[in-house]
Structure formats: C-alpha cells, structure tokens
Amino acid sequence: MSNFVKRIQIDLDGVLNEYGREKFDENHIPKIKQGAYEFLEKLSEIAELHLFTTRNLLLSSKWLIENDLDKFFKDVSNIKSSSYLYIDDRAICFKGDYSETLKEIENFKVWYKY
C-alpha cells in the first residue's frame, strides 16, 4: 500500500476568487467565487491542497481565514513546488506537441474573457 499523497497547488486569483471582474488592487482580494468552498471541500478529501499565489502571503492567508477556506490548505506559498497537479486560470497543459502548444498560446484567453 502506498503512502503517496497527491499534492495539488491551486492558484488564488481567477480560480478561487472573482479576479478579473474588477480592477486589480494589490491590497484587496476579490470575493470568493461561487462554488469554490464546495470544490475545495471535495478536493481536500482526495488530495493535500496548497495555495499558490503571487500576492502578499499574509493578505492571502487572511482571505482564506475570512472565507473559512484555511482548513482545506496545508500551506500558502509563492513558490511552485513539486505537485501532482496545478490548478490555474492562466496555464496551458503541455501534451508533447510544441506546434499545438504554440497554437494554444496564440489563442489563449482566460476563462472570464470568453
């Protein structure tokens, strides 16, 4: 039996909050995105969750606490660490084909721009 724990790093802005719907303010994190709590609750049952953000870590931790999400996360970091998966609204999954990856980059739009 394996003791392997699936670590998943989740981006804050645009994944857990309503980032992109309002002007960026480094001192304010937008409200929680609808469904985020339930998503994290289910995901935390099968994986160890880590928040990844380029924002101020203290502000981000406070936001997690205020939204009762801190219980789902083992860590808050601005360093990308080895993980099973990364969940981010600004990412492209490399599938082994550079030409296709270039096309995806050229056509990329964040989800709230569709």
N, C-alpha and C positions, 0 to 999 in steps of 0.2 A: 504494500500500500504506500502511495506517495504522499509526502508531506508538502508537496508543491502548492504554493499559494499563488493564485492569479492576481497579480498587481495590475490595477488599471489606473492610469493617470487621466484625470478629467480636467479640461480647461474650464476656467470660470466664465470669462466674458463670451457671450454668444451661445454658450451651452447651458449654463445654469441660471443665467440672468438675461434680462431683456436688452442686453448690449446691442447697439446699432439702431435702436429705436429713438435714442436721444443723443444729444451732443456729448462727446467724451469729456469726463471730468475726473482727473486722477484722484480726487478726494471724495468721490461719491461712486458707489457701486449700485447700478440699477436694481430694480426689484427682481425678485425671484421669478423665473419663467414658470408658467403654469405647467404642472406635471412633473417638475424637477424633483420634488420631495418623494413622490411615489416611485419615480425612476430610480433614485438613489437607494431608497429603501429595498427595492427588489434586487438591484445590482449588488448591494452590500452583502446580501445573503450568499452570493456565489464568488465574490472577489474582495480583495483588500483594496480599498479606494484611497487614492492620493490626489489632492487638488494641486493642479499645476497652474500658475498664473504669473504674469509679468508685473502684476500690480503689487503695491505695498503689502507685504505678508501680514502685518498686524491688522491693517484695514480689512484684508480678505478673511482673516480668521474671525474678526469681529462680525463680519457679514454672515459667515457660516453660523456663528452662535445666535445671532439675531433671527435667523431663519430656521433655527433648530435643525441644521444640517451637520453640525460639527460631529455628532455621534456616528455619522457614516464614514468619516475620514480618519485615516491613521496619521496623515501628515499633510502639511501645506508647504509647497516649495515653489521656487522659481528655477529649479534645476531639473532638467529632463533626466530621469533615472531609468534604469533598465526595467521594463514593464512588459506584461503580456499584450496589452493594448493601450492605445492613446485615443482619447475621445476629444476632438477639437473641431470647431466650426471652420477652421482655416487650414485644412490639411488635404493632401492627396495621397491615396494609398498607391504605392509603387507595386505594380503587378508583374514586373520583369520585362516590360517593353518600354524603352526610352521614347520611341516615337509617340506611342499612346500617351505617355506621361506628359510630353511636351504639349500635345493637343489639349489634355485636361488642364494644364496650366494656362494656356492661351484662352480657354473658355471658362475659366474658374469664376464663380460668383459665390459669395457667402449666401447661406440659406435665406436670409431675410431680404435679399436683393432679387429673388425670383418672383 
